[in-house]
Amino acid sequence: MTLTPQDIQKFWIRAYLGTTDDNKLIEASINRAYRDFNRTLTGIGEVQTVEKFQTLQKFMKTIIVGLINTQFNTQADFDIWHKGNCDKLKQQFNLYPYPLKYGQAQKWINMTLKYLFALGNEKINGITKNYAFFHIPVDNIIQDKLLESGIPKIIGCWSGIDNYDIYLDYQKKVRLTFKDTAPMDVEFKMFNE
């Protein structure tokens, strides 16, 4: 039996997302992205239930599937979609006595999209069509990397951003600094350094 590149890819997907079932990759990516930011939800473990999380997970899936099934024509259209869904996610998070901030909402949405894009269009049909408009996931790692390119860090903790305009201004600075490159291309390369 010969090991193939597909076998190795399958290993990495299983190791990182916990499944190789193509029908579960969206949910697995949502869950993985949640783990990327949930440490910023101080005290949520005391009120988290399986039912509440499943409700949030289903809601996130409708957001992501909606994106996959939509073709955006402009960055402005995508930005409007993004803000609207961050707002909806913040509202949906009212299941908990802890308000979700834009910094946390963007991280969940943006990391989910990053994971799905990394899986490829063969596994997540339609994920690549809006890739040029995707926002970078803002966190300490990428802010430190972008600081080296002259983009100042957001004042305060990324997870505490609760003004969408501050968040969007940061995205616009990235776009302006790297005019001829998709923002996520920049993020992937910088994250891997």
Buried (B, 14 or more C-beta within 10 A) or exposed (E): EEEEEEEEBEEEBEEEBEBBEEEEBBBBBBBBBBEBBBEBBEEBEEEBEEEBBEEBBEBBBEBBEEBBEEEBEEBEBBBEBBBEBBEBBBEBBEBBEBEBBBBBBBBBBBBBBBBBBBBEEEBBEBBBBBBBBBBBBBBEEBBEBBEEEEBEBBEEEBBEBBEBEBBBEBBEBBBEBBEEEBBBBBBBEBBEE
